[in-house]
Amino acid sequence: MNIAIPPSSVSLAAVSDRRSGTAPLVVAGRLLLPLLEAGQVIDATSLRDAMSHVFGGSDAQGAWTWKDAGEACECAQLLFVLKYGAAMQRQAGDPKAVLTMLKRV
């Protein structure tokens, strides 16, 4: 899904996809989530691809910043915890073990 975002002084994180009401950083986080689910590292190439896809342009074109990309990565981590957090708690049984699991994410 490409989201055309015109250049603006408004923070890109505040702009939303008008069709779904979802902020672009959340959309990017959703694109990155399968990497975390597969136990893979979110590298710069994956991050750049997701951000460029969602924002319809590259960082060099000014469509997004690497700070935005870092926030999209954090969003992917939060989505992962929302999806698997309860199962992680059940499996770990103890808060220290849950923390160890979360450090790996």
Secondary structure, 3 states (H helix, E strand, C coil): CCCCCCCCCCCHHHCCCCCCCCCHHHHHHHHHHHHHHCCCCCCHHHHHHHHHHHHCCCCCCCCCCHHHHHHHHHHHHHHHHHHHHHHHHHHHCCHHHHHHHHHHC
